[in-house]
């Protein structure tokens, strides 16, 4: 998993955004085993929640 923090300053449809966001990229294997990158953006609160859940899943997988 890779992530990066960004701030959009403006766009063609909105002159003043100025909100931070996080872009997350995951490597995902399809049923045939081919690995592809999947990227998505989320707000800071969404990322904190996602990261907390991701850590919980990792700790559960370590016990299996």
PQR file of N, CA, C, O and H, with PARSE charges and radii, in Angstrom:
ATOM      1  N   UNK A   1       0.849  -1.172   0.000 -0.4000 1.5000
ATOM      2  CA  UNK A   1       0.000   0.000   0.000 -0.0000 2.0000
ATOM      3  C   UNK A   1       0.892   1.232   0.000  0.5500 1.7000
ATOM      4  O   UNK A   1       1.843   1.324   0.776 -0.5500 1.4000
ATOM      5  N   UNK A   2       0.580   2.162  -0.865 -0.4000 1.5000
ATOM      6  CA  UNK A   2       1.248   3.465  -0.891 -0.0000 2.0000
ATOM      7  C   UNK A   2       0.183   4.526  -0.686  0.5500 1.7000
ATOM      8  O   UNK A   2      -0.973   4.343  -1.068 -0.5500 1.4000
ATOM      9  H   UNK A   2      -0.193   2.087  -1.496  0.4000 1.0000
ATOM     10  N   UNK A   3       0.580   5.638  -0.078 -0.4000 1.5000
ATOM     11  CA  UNK A   3      -0.353   6.743   0.072 -0.0000 2.0000
ATOM     12  C   UNK A   3       0.414   8.052  -0.021  0.5500 1.7000
ATOM     13  O   UNK A   3       1.605   8.120   0.283 -0.5500 1.4000
ATOM     14  H   UNK A   3       1.519   5.786   0.233  0.4000 1.0000
ATOM     15  N   UNK A   4      -0.292   9.083  -0.447 -0.4000 1.5000
ATOM     16  CA  UNK A   4       0.308  10.423  -0.492 -0.0000 2.0000
ATOM     17  C   UNK A   4      -0.767  11.450  -0.173  0.5500 1.7000
ATOM     18  O   UNK A   4      -1.949  11.264  -0.463 -0.5500 1.4000
ATOM     19  H   UNK A   4      -1.259   9.028  -0.695  0.4000 1.0000
ATOM     20  N   UNK A   5      -0.318  12.522   0.425 -0.4000 1.5000
ATOM     21  CA  UNK A   5      -1.198  13.614   0.831 -0.0000 2.0000
ATOM     22  C   UNK A   5      -1.161  14.708  -0.225  0.5500 1.7000
ATOM     23  O   UNK A   5      -0.095  15.038  -0.744 -0.5500 1.4000
ATOM     24  H   UNK A   5       0.642  12.672   0.660  0.4000 1.0000
ATOM     25  N   UNK A   6      -2.306  15.264  -0.540 -0.4000 1.5000
ATOM     26  CA  UNK A   6      -2.371  16.347  -1.508 -0.0000 2.0000
ATOM     27  C   UNK A   6      -3.388  17.386  -1.084  0.5500 1.7000
ATOM     28  O   UNK A   6      -4.220  17.146  -0.210 -0.5500 1.4000
ATOM     29  H   UNK A   6      -3.172  14.996  -0.118  0.4000 1.0000
ATOM     30  N   UNK A   7      -3.307  18.546  -1.719 -0.4000 1.5000
ATOM     31  CA  UNK A   7      -4.284  19.611  -1.499 -0.0000 2.0000
ATOM     32  C   UNK A   7      -4.652  20.176  -2.856  0.5500 1.7000
ATOM     33  O   UNK A   7      -3.791  20.660  -3.592 -0.5500 1.4000
ATOM     34  H   UNK A   7      -2.630  18.741  -2.430  0.4000 1.0000
ATOM     35  N   UNK A   8      -5.929  20.115  -3.186 -0.4000 1.5000
ATOM     36  CA  UNK A   8      -6.409  20.710  -4.427 -0.0000 2.0000
ATOM     37  C   UNK A   8      -6.710  22.177  -4.149  0.5500 1.7000
ATOM     38  O   UNK A   8      -7.488  22.497  -3.251 -0.5500 1.4000
ATOM     39  H   UNK A   8      -6.629  19.723  -2.588  0.4000 1.0000
ATOM     40  N   UNK A   9      -6.099  23.057  -4.915 -0.4000 1.5000
ATOM     41  CA  UNK A   9      -6.291  24.492  -4.693 -0.0000 2.0000
ATOM     42  C   UNK A   9      -7.510  25.040  -5.437  0.5500 1.7000
ATOM     43  O   UNK A   9      -8.262  25.849  -4.893 -0.5500 1.4000
ATOM     44  H   UNK A   9      -5.467  22.797  -5.646  0.4000 1.0000
ATOM     45  N   UNK A  10      -7.702  24.597  -6.680 -0.4000 1.5000
ATOM     46  CA  UNK A  10      -8.859  25.045  -7.453 -0.0000 2.0000
ATOM     47  C   UNK A  10      -9.041  24.121  -8.650  0.5500 1.7000
ATOM     48  O   UNK A  10      -8.175  23.303  -8.958 -0.5500 1.4000
ATOM     49  H   UNK A  10      -7.091  23.940  -7.122  0.4000 1.0000
ATOM     50  N   UNK A  11     -10.171  24.262  -9.312 -0.4000 1.5000
ATOM     51  CA  UNK A  11     -10.437  23.484 -10.520 -0.0000 2.0000
ATOM     52  C   UNK A  11     -11.231  24.353 -11.482  0.5500 1.7000
ATOM     53  O   UNK A  11     -11.541  25.507 -11.188 -0.5500 1.4000
ATOM     54  H   UNK A  11     -10.875  24.927  -9.061  0.4000 1.0000
ATOM     55  N   UNK A  12     -11.552  23.786 -12.627 -0.4000 1.5000
ATOM     56  CA  UNK A  12     -12.344  24.527 -13.612 -0.0000 2.0000
ATOM     57  C   UNK A  12     -13.739  24.862 -13.070  0.5500 1.7000
ATOM     58  O   UNK A  12     -14.323  25.882 -13.434 -0.5500 1.4000
ATOM     59  H   UNK A  12     -11.300  22.848 -12.866  0.4000 1.0000
ATOM     60  N   UNK A  13     -14.261  24.003 -12.205 -0.4000 1.5000
ATOM     61  CA  UNK A  13     -15.629  24.194 -11.723 -0.0000 2.0000
ATOM     62  C   UNK A  13     -15.711  24.797 -10.324  0.5500 1.7000
ATOM     63  O   UNK A  13     -16.785  25.207  -9.885 -0.5500 1.4000
ATOM     64  H   UNK A  13     -13.787  23.174 -11.908  0.4000 1.0000
ATOM     65  N   UNK A  14     -14.591  24.850  -9.633 -0.4000 1.5000
ATOM     66  CA  UNK A  14     -14.589  25.390  -8.268 -0.0000 2.0000
ATOM     67  C   UNK A  14     -13.324  26.212  -8.066  0.5500 1.7000
ATOM     68  O   UNK A  14     -12.221  25.680  -8.186 -0.5500 1.4000
ATOM     69  H   UNK A  14     -13.718  24.517  -9.990  0.4000 1.0000
ATOM     70  N   UNK A  15     -13.460  27.481  -7.764 -0.4000 1.5000
ATOM     71  CA  UNK A  15     -12.313  28.379  -7.666 -0.0000 2.0000
ATOM     72  C   UNK A  15     -11.494  28.204  -6.396  0.5500 1.7000
ATOM     73  O   UNK A  15     -10.297  28.494  -6.392 -0.5500 1.4000
ATOM     74  H   UNK A  15     -14.357  27.914  -7.666  0.4000 1.0000
ATOM     75  N   UNK A  16     -12.107  27.741  -5.329 -0.4000 1.5000
ATOM     76  CA  UNK A  16     -11.392  27.651  -4.061 -0.0000 2.0000
ATOM     77  C   UNK A  16     -11.729  26.342  -3.341  0.5500 1.7000
ATOM     78  O   UNK A  16     -12.756  26.239  -2.671 -0.5500 1.4000
ATOM     79  H   UNK A  16     -13.079  27.505  -5.332  0.4000 1.0000
ATOM     80  N   UNK A  17     -10.863  25.359  -3.485 -0.4000 1.5000
ATOM     81  CA  UNK A  17     -11.080  24.076  -2.818 -0.0000 2.0000
ATOM     82  C   UNK A  17     -10.324  24.043  -1.489  0.5500 1.7000
ATOM     83  O   UNK A  17     -10.940  24.011  -0.424 -0.5500 1.4000
ATOM     84  H   UNK A  17     -10.028  25.443  -4.030  0.4000 1.0000
ATOM     85  N   UNK A  18      -9.017  24.049  -1.548 -0.4000 1.5000
ATOM     86  CA  UNK A  18      -8.127  24.126  -0.386 -0.0000 2.0000
ATOM     87  C   UNK A  18      -8.398  23.081   0.690  0.5500 1.7000
ATOM     88  O   UNK A  18      -8.216  23.361   1.875 -0.5500 1.4000
ATOM     89  H   UNK A  18      -8.516  24.075  -2.413  0.4000 1.0000
ATOM     90  N   UNK A  19      -8.827  21.889   0.304 -0.4000 1.5000
ATOM     91  CA  UNK A  19      -9.029  20.812   1.268 -0.0000 2.0000
ATOM     92  C   UNK A  19      -8.016  19.702   1.010  0.5500 1.7000
ATOM     93  O   UNK A  19      -7.809  19.313  -0.140 -0.5500 1.4000
ATOM     94  H   UNK A  19      -8.974  21.661  -0.659  0.4000 1.0000
ATOM     95  N   UNK A  20      -7.382  19.188   2.060 -0.4000 1.5000
ATOM     96  CA  UNK A  20      -6.429  18.094   1.868 -0.0000 2.0000
ATOM     97  C   UNK A  20      -7.162  16.778   1.567  0.5500 1.7000
ATOM     98  O   UNK A  20      -8.311  16.580   1.963 -0.5500 1.4000
ATOM     99  H   UNK A  20      -7.549  19.504   2.994  0.4000 1.0000
ATOM    100  N   UNK A  21      -6.473  15.904   0.869 -0.4000 1.5000
ATOM    101  CA  UNK A  21      -6.996  14.577   0.568 -0.0000 2.0000
ATOM    102  C   UNK A  21      -5.827  13.600   0.548  0.5500 1.7000
ATOM    103  O   UNK A  21      -4.669  14.005   0.458 -0.5500 1.4000
ATOM    104  H   UNK A  21      -5.540  16.064   0.547  0.4000 1.0000
ATOM    105  N   UNK A  22      -6.136  12.333   0.632 -0.4000 1.5000
ATOM    106  CA  UNK A  22      -5.122  11.290   0.580 -0.0000 2.0000
ATOM    107  C   UNK A  22      -5.428  10.398  -0.611  0.5500 1.7000
ATOM    108  O   UNK A  22      -6.565   9.965  -0.794 -0.5500 1.4000
ATOM    109  H   UNK A  22      -7.077  12.004   0.705  0.4000 1.0000
ATOM    110  N   UNK A  23      -4.410  10.124  -1.423 -0.4000 1.5000
ATOM    111  CA  UNK A  23      -4.531   9.166  -2.507 -0.0000 2.0000
ATOM    112  C   UNK A  23      -3.877   7.871  -2.056  0.5500 1.7000
ATOM    113  O   UNK A  23      -2.709   7.863  -1.668 -0.5500 1.4000
ATOM    114  H   UNK A  23      -3.485  10.476  -1.274  0.4000 1.0000
ATOM    115  N   UNK A  24      -4.623   6.782  -2.106 -0.4000 1.5000
ATOM    116  CA  UNK A  24      -4.130   5.461  -1.698 -0.0000 2.0000
ATOM    117  C   UNK A  24      -4.024   4.587  -2.938  0.5500 1.7000
ATOM    118  O   UNK A  24      -4.933   4.564  -3.768 -0.5500 1.4000
ATOM    119  H   UNK A  24      -5.572   6.789  -2.421  0.4000 1.0000
ATOM    120  N   UNK A  25      -2.913   3.868  -3.063 -0.4000 1.5000
ATOM    121  CA  UNK A  25      -2.729   2.911  -4.153 -0.0000 2.0000
ATOM    122  C   UNK A  25      -2.457   1.539  -3.549  0.5500 1.7000
ATOM    123  O   UNK A  25      -1.521   1.363  -2.769 -0.5500 1.4000
ATOM    124  H   UNK A  25      -2.175   3.887  -2.388  0.4000 1.0000
ATOM    125  N   UNK A  26      -3.286   0.576  -3.921 -0.4000 1.5000
ATOM    126  CA  UNK A  26      -3.146  -0.800  -3.459 -0.0000 2.0000
ATOM    127  C   UNK A  26      -2.782  -1.692  -4.632  0.5500 1.7000
ATOM    128  O   UNK A  26      -3.251  -1.474  -5.749 -0.5500 1.4000
ATOM    129  H   UNK A  26      -4.046   0.719  -4.554  0.4000 1.0000
ATOM    130  N   UNK A  27      -1.953  -2.689  -4.388 -0.4000 1.5000
ATOM    131  CA  UNK A  27      -1.684  -3.721  -5.380 -0.0000 2.0000
ATOM    132  C   UNK A  27      -2.669  -4.847  -5.116  0.5500 1.7000
ATOM    133  O   UNK A  27      -2.720  -5.400  -4.018 -0.5500 1.4000
ATOM    134  H   UNK A  27      -1.572  -2.866  -3.481  0.4000 1.0000
ATOM    135  N   UNK A  28      -3.461  -5.183  -6.148 -0.4000 1.5000
ATOM    136  CA  UNK A  28      -4.532  -6.165  -6.010 -0.0000 2.0000
ATOM    137  C   UNK A  28      -4.323  -7.282  -7.032  0.5500 1.7000
ATOM    138  O   UNK A  28      -4.048  -7.019  -8.203 -0.5500 1.4000
ATOM    139  H   UNK A  28      -3.420  -4.733  -7.040  0.4000 1.0000
ATOM    140  N   UNK A  29      -4.456  -8.533  -6.578 -0.4000 1.5000
ATOM    141  CA  UNK A  29      -4.344  -9.678  -7.484 -0.0000 2.0000
ATOM    142  C   UNK A  29      -5.746 -10.119  -7.894  0.5500 1.7000
ATOM    143  O   UNK A  29      -6.629 -10.265  -7.049 -0.5500 1.4000
ATOM    144  H   UNK A  29      -4.679  -8.746  -5.627  0.4000 1.0000
ATOM    145  N   UNK A  30      -5.946 -10.330  -9.199 -0.4000 1.5000
ATOM    146  CA  UNK A  30      -7.225 -10.855  -9.663 -0.0000 2.0000
ATOM    147  C   UNK A  30      -7.206 -12.386  -9.545  0.5500 1.7000
ATOM    148  O   UNK A  30      -6.178 -12.951  -9.172 -0.5500 1.4000
ATOM    149  H   UNK A  30      -5.229 -10.211  -9.886  0.4000 1.0000
ATOM    150  N   UNK A  31      -8.312 -13.066  -9.853 -0.4000 1.5000
ATOM    151  CA  UNK A  31      -8.357 -14.525  -9.678 -0.0000 2.0000
ATOM    152  C   UNK A  31      -7.272 -15.288 -10.456  0.5500 1.7000
ATOM    153  O   UNK A  31      -6.869 -16.378 -10.051 -0.5500 1.4000
ATOM    154  H   UNK A  31      -9.147 -12.607 -10.156  0.4000 1.0000
ATOM    155  N   UNK A  32      -6.808 -14.719 -11.561 -0.4000 1.5000
ATOM    156  CA  UNK A  32      -5.756 -15.400 -12.334 -0.0000 2.0000
ATOM    157  C   UNK A  32      -4.363 -15.147 -11.764  0.5500 1.7000
ATOM    158  O   UNK A  32      -3.386 -15.744 -12.215 -0.5500 1.4000
ATOM    159  H   UNK A  32      -7.135 -13.833 -11.890  0.4000 1.0000
ATOM    160  N   UNK A  33      -4.275 -14.262 -10.772 -0.4000 1.5000
ATOM    161  CA  UNK A  33      -2.979 -13.960 -10.160 -0.0000 2.0000
ATOM    162  C   UNK A  33      -2.308 -12.720 -10.714  0.5500 1.7000
ATOM    163  O   UNK A  33      -1.250 -12.323 -10.224 -0.5500 1.4000
ATOM    164  H   UNK A  33      -5.069 -13.778 -10.405  0.4000 1.0000
ATOM    165  N   UNK A  34      -2.895 -12.104 -11.717 -0.4000 1.5000
ATOM    166  CA  UNK A  34      -2.316 -10.884 -12.279 -0.0000 2.0000
ATOM    167  C   UNK A  34      -2.494  -9.736 -11.296  0.5500 1.7000
ATOM    168  O   UNK A  34      -3.588  -9.519 -10.776 -0.5500 1.4000
ATOM    169  H   UNK A  34      -3.754 -12.426 -12.114  0.4000 1.0000
ATOM    170  N   UNK A  35      -1.410  -8.998 -11.043 -0.4000 1.5000
ATOM    171  CA  UNK A  35      -1.440  -7.903 -10.067 -0.0000 2.0000
ATOM    172  C   UNK A  35      -1.620  -6.575 -10.790  0.5500 1.7000
ATOM    173  O   UNK A  35      -0.924  -6.279 -11.761 -0.5500 1.4000
ATOM    174  H   UNK A  35      -0.521  -9.174 -11.466  0.4000 1.0000
ATOM    175  N   UNK A  36      -2.567  -5.784 -10.298 -0.4000 1.5000
ATOM    176  CA  UNK A  36      -2.803  -4.448 -10.844 -0.0000 2.0000
ATOM    177  C   UNK A  36      -2.850  -3.446  -9.696  0.5500 1.7000
ATOM    178  O   UNK A  36      -3.105  -3.815  -8.550 -0.5500 1.4000
ATOM    179  H   UNK A  36      -3.133  -6.025  -9.509  0.4000 1.0000
ATOM    180  N   UNK A  37      -2.604  -2.190 -10.009 -0.4000 1.5000
ATOM    181  CA  UNK A  37      -2.698  -1.115  -9.027 -0.0000 2.0000
ATOM    182  C   UNK A  37      -4.103  -0.529  -9.066  0.5500 1.7000
ATOM    183  O   UNK A  37      -4.650  -0.264 -10.137 -0.5500 1.4000
ATOM    184  H   UNK A  37      -2.397  -1.890 -10.940  0.4000 1.0000
ATOM    185  N   UNK A  38      -4.675  -0.334  -7.891 -0.4000 1.5000
ATOM    186  CA  UNK A  38      -5.977   0.314  -7.757 -0.0000 2.0000
ATOM    187  C   UNK A  38      -5.788   1.543  -6.878  0.5500 1.7000
ATOM    188  O   UNK A  38      -5.286   1.434  -5.759 -0.5500 1.4000
ATOM    189  H   UNK A  38      -4.231  -0.549  -7.021  0.4000 1.0000
ATOM    190  N   UNK A  39      -6.186   2.712  -7.376 -0.4000 1.5000
ATOM    191  CA  UNK A  39      -6.018   3.963  -6.639 -0.0000 2.0000
ATOM    192  C   UNK A  39      -7.367   4.597  -6.352  0.5500 1.7000
ATOM    193  O   UNK A  39      -8.306   4.490  -7.142 -0.5500 1.4000
ATOM    194  H   UNK A  39      -6.593   2.800  -8.285  0.4000 1.0000
ATOM    195  N   UNK A  40      -7.445   5.264  -5.198 -0.4000 1.5000
ATOM    196  CA  UNK A  40      -8.657   6.002  -4.847 -0.0000 2.0000
ATOM    197  C   UNK A  40      -8.279   7.129  -3.900  0.5500 1.7000
ATOM    198  O   UNK A  40      -7.238   7.081  -3.244 -0.5500 1.4000
ATOM    199  H   UNK A  40      -6.683   5.351  -4.556  0.4000 1.0000
ATOM    200  N   UNK A  41      -9.129   8.134  -3.834 -0.4000 1.5000
ATOM    201  CA  UNK A  41      -8.894   9.299  -2.976 -0.0000 2.0000
ATOM    202  C   UNK A  41      -9.910   9.310  -1.846  0.5500 1.7000
ATOM    203  O   UNK A  41     -11.037   8.839  -1.999 -0.5500 1.4000
ATOM    204  H   UNK A  41      -9.975   8.172  -4.366  0.4000 1.0000
ATOM    205  N   UNK A  42      -9.490   9.859  -0.701 -0.4000 1.5000
ATOM    206  CA  UNK A  42     -10.386  10.000   0.441 -0.0000 2.0000
ATOM    207  C   UNK A  42      -9.982  11.202   1.269  0.5500 1.7000
ATOM    208  O   UNK A  42      -8.870  11.716   1.150 -0.5500 1.4000
ATOM    209  H   UNK A  42      -8.575  10.242  -0.576  0.4000 1.0000
ATOM    210  N   UNK A  43     -10.899  11.639   2.106 -0.4000 1.5000
ATOM    211  CA  UNK A  43     -10.608  12.756   3.005 -0.0000 2.0000
ATOM    212  C   UNK A  43      -9.684  12.268   4.128  0.5500 1.7000
ATOM    213  O   UNK A  43      -9.476  11.065   4.287 -0.5500 1.4000
ATOM    214  H   UNK A  43     -11.803  11.221   2.203  0.4000 1.0000
ATOM    215  N   UNK A  44      -9.137  13.199   4.895 -0.4000 1.5000
ATOM    216  CA  UNK A  44      -8.261  12.834   6.013 -0.0000 2.0000
ATOM    217  C   UNK A  44      -9.017  11.961   7.033  0.5500 1.7000
ATOM    218  O   UNK A  44      -8.485  10.926   7.433 -0.5500 1.4000
ATOM    219  H   UNK A  44      -9.306  14.176   4.766  0.4000 1.0000
ATOM    220  N   UNK A  45     -10.239  12.333   7.471 -0.4000 1.5000
ATOM    221  CA  UNK A  45     -10.954  11.465   8.413 -0.0000 2.0000
ATOM    222  C   UNK A  45     -11.232  10.065   7.835  0.5500 1.7000
ATOM    223  O   UNK A  45     -11.121   9.067   8.547 -0.5500 1.4000
ATOM    224  H   UNK A  45     -10.671  13.174   7.146  0.4000 1.0000
ATOM    225  N   UNK A  46     -11.587   9.997   6.557 -0.4000 1.5000
ATOM    226  CA  UNK A  46     -11.810   8.701   5.927 -0.0000 2.0000
ATOM    227  C   UNK A  46     -10.526   7.875   5.939  0.5500 1.7000
ATOM    228  O   UNK A  46     -10.564   6.677   6.217 -0.5500 1.4000
ATOM    229  H   UNK A  46     -11.677  10.808   5.978  0.4000 1.0000
ATOM    230  N   UNK A  47      -9.386   8.511   5.638 -0.4000 1.5000
ATOM    231  CA  UNK A  47      -8.108   7.803   5.622 -0.0000 2.0000
ATOM    232  C   UNK A  47      -7.742   7.289   7.018  0.5500 1.7000
ATOM    233  O   UNK A  47      -7.264   6.163   7.155 -0.5500 1.4000
ATOM    234  H   UNK A  47      -9.355   9.485   5.413  0.4000 1.0000
ATOM    235  N   UNK A  48      -7.959   8.097   8.039 -0.4000 1.5000
ATOM    236  CA  UNK A  48      -7.650   7.659   9.406 -0.0000 2.0000
ATOM    237  C   UNK A  48      -8.468   6.417   9.765  0.5500 1.7000
ATOM    238  O   UNK A  48      -7.940   5.468  10.345 -0.5500 1.4000
ATOM    239  H   UNK A  48      -8.347   9.011   7.927  0.4000 1.0000
ATOM    240  N   UNK A  49      -9.742   6.428   9.421 -0.4000 1.5000
ATOM    241  CA  UNK A  49     -10.602   5.281   9.681 -0.0000 2.0000
ATOM    242  C   UNK A  49     -10.143   4.066   8.869  0.5500 1.7000
ATOM    243  O   UNK A  49     -10.069   2.960   9.404 -0.5500 1.4000
ATOM    244  H   UNK A  49     -10.171   7.198   8.950  0.4000 1.0000
ATOM    245  N   UNK A  50      -9.836   4.261   7.594 -0.4000 1.5000
ATOM    246  CA  UNK A  50      -9.363   3.192   6.720 -0.0000 2.0000
ATOM    247  C   UNK A  50      -8.067   2.596   7.272  0.5500 1.7000
ATOM    248  O   UNK A  50      -7.926   1.374   7.328 -0.5500 1.4000
ATOM    249  H   UNK A  50      -9.896   5.160   7.159  0.4000 1.0000
ATOM    250  N   UNK A  51      -7.137   3.429   7.673 -0.4000 1.5000
ATOM    251  CA  UNK A  51      -5.851   2.968   8.180 -0.0000 2.0000
ATOM    252  C   UNK A  51      -6.037   2.165   9.476  0.5500 1.7000
ATOM    253  O   UNK A  51      -5.390   1.136   9.669 -0.5500 1.4000
ATOM    254  H   UNK A  51      -7.251   4.421   7.628  0.4000 1.0000
ATOM    255  N   UNK A  52      -6.913   2.638  10.352 -0.4000 1.5000
ATOM    256  CA  UNK A  52      -7.195   1.917  11.596 -0.0000 2.0000
ATOM    257  C   UNK A  52      -7.757   0.529  11.294  0.5500 1.7000
ATOM    258  O   UNK A  52      -7.330  -0.458  11.892 -0.5500 1.4000
ATOM    259  H   UNK A  52      -7.438   3.475  10.195  0.4000 1.0000
ATOM    260  N   UNK A  53      -8.702   0.454  10.377 -0.4000 1.5000
ATOM    261  CA  UNK A  53      -9.287  -0.828  10.006 -0.0000 2.0000
ATOM    262  C   UNK A  53      -8.258  -1.731   9.324  0.5500 1.7000
ATOM    263  O   UNK A  53      -8.253  -2.942   9.540 -0.5500 1.4000
ATOM    264  H   UNK A  53      -9.048   1.257   9.891  0.4000 1.0000
ATOM    265  N   UNK A  54      -7.395  -1.145   8.509 -0.4000 1.5000
ATOM    266  CA  UNK A  54      -6.354  -1.902   7.814 -0.0000 2.0000
ATOM    267  C   UNK A  54      -5.392  -2.522   8.828  0.5500 1.7000
ATOM    268  O   UNK A  54      -4.999  -3.680   8.683 -0.5500 1.4000
ATOM    269  H   UNK A  54      -7.399  -0.161   8.333  0.4000 1.0000
ATOM    270  N   UNK A  55      -5.008  -1.752   9.862 -0.4000 1.5000
ATOM    271  CA  UNK A  55      -4.124  -2.270  10.905 -0.0000 2.0000
ATOM    272  C   UNK A  55      -4.799  -3.394  11.678  0.5500 1.7000
ATOM    273  O   UNK A  55      -4.150  -4.382  12.022 -0.5500 1.4000
ATOM    274  H   UNK A  55      -5.326  -0.812   9.981  0.4000 1.0000
ATOM    275  N   UNK A  56      -6.092  -3.258  11.957 -0.4000 1.5000
ATOM    276  CA  UNK A  56      -6.832  -4.311  12.659 -0.0000 2.0000
ATOM    277  C   UNK A  56      -6.854  -5.601  11.823  0.5500 1.7000
ATOM    278  O   UNK A  56      -6.672  -6.695  12.357 -0.5500 1.4000
ATOM    279  H   UNK A  56      -6.620  -2.456  11.678  0.4000 1.0000
ATOM    280  N   UNK A  57      -7.078  -5.464  10.516 -0.4000 1.5000
ATOM    281  CA  UNK A  57      -7.079  -6.646   9.643 -0.0000 2.0000
ATOM    282  C   UNK A  57      -5.700  -7.304   9.630  0.5500 1.7000
ATOM    283  O   UNK A  57      -5.598  -8.530   9.673 -0.5500 1.4000
ATOM    284  H   UNK A  57      -7.226  -4.575  10.082  0.4000 1.0000
ATOM    285  N   UNK A  58      -4.657  -6.509   9.573 -0.4000 1.5000
ATOM    286  CA  UNK A  58      -3.299  -7.048   9.548 -0.0000 2.0000
ATOM    287  C   UNK A  58      -2.997  -7.816  10.828  0.5500 1.7000
ATOM    288  O   UNK A  58      -2.377  -8.879  10.778 -0.5500 1.4000
ATOM    289  H   UNK A  58      -4.740  -5.513   9.538  0.4000 1.0000
ATOM    290  N   UNK A  59      -3.423  -7.298  11.963 -0.4000 1.5000
ATOM    291  CA  UNK A  59      -3.155  -7.990  13.227 -0.0000 2.0000
ATOM    292  C   UNK A  59      -3.938  -9.297  13.310  0.5500 1.7000
ATOM    293  O   UNK A  59      -3.434 -10.278  13.857 -0.5500 1.4000
ATOM    294  H   UNK A  59      -3.926  -6.434  12.004  0.4000 1.0000
ATOM    295  N   UNK A  60      -5.155  -9.329  12.781 -0.4000 1.5000
ATOM    296  CA  UNK A  60      -5.939 -10.575  12.751 -0.0000 2.0000
ATOM    297  C   UNK A  60      -5.261 -11.598  11.841  0.5500 1.7000
ATOM    298  O   UNK A  60      -5.170 -12.775  12.187 -0.5500 1.4000
ATOM    299  H   UNK A  60      -5.564  -8.532  12.336  0.4000 1.0000
ATOM    300  N   UNK A  61      -4.786 -11.150  10.682 -0.4000 1.5000
ATOM    301  CA  UNK A  61      -4.136 -12.074   9.747 -0.0000 2.0000
ATOM    302  C   UNK A  61      -2.855 -12.660  10.322  0.5500 1.7000
ATOM    303  O   UNK A  61      -2.488 -13.786   9.986 -0.5500 1.4000
ATOM    304  H   UNK A  61      -4.860 -10.193  10.400  0.4000 1.0000
ATOM    305  N   UNK A  62      -2.175 -11.919  11.178 -0.4000 1.5000
ATOM    306  CA  UNK A  62      -0.957 -12.426  11.793 -0.0000 2.0000
ATOM    307  C   UNK A  62      -1.241 -13.582  12.738  0.5500 1.7000
ATOM    308  O   UNK A  62      -0.362 -14.409  12.981 -0.5500 1.4000
ATOM    309  H   UNK A  62      -2.474 -11.005  11.450  0.4000 1.0000
ATOM    310  N   UNK A  63      -2.456 -13.652  13.276 -0.4000 1.5000
ATOM    311  CA  UNK A  63      -2.792 -14.721  14.213 -0.0000 2.0000
ATOM    312  C   UNK A  63      -3.272 -15.992  13.507  0.5500 1.7000
ATOM    313  O   UNK A  63      -3.422 -17.031  14.150 -0.5500 1.4000
ATOM    314  H   UNK A  63      -3.169 -12.980  13.079  0.4000 1.0000
ATOM    315  N   UNK A  64      -3.510 -15.924  12.206 -0.4000 1.5000
ATOM    316  CA  UNK A  64      -4.012 -17.094  11.468 -0.0000 2.0000
ATOM    317  C   UNK A  64      -2.863 -17.990  11.090  0.5500 1.7000
ATOM    318  O   UNK A  64      -3.071 -19.029  10.464 -0.5500 1.4000
ATOM    319  H   UNK A  64      -3.388 -15.080  11.683  0.4000 1.0000
TER
END
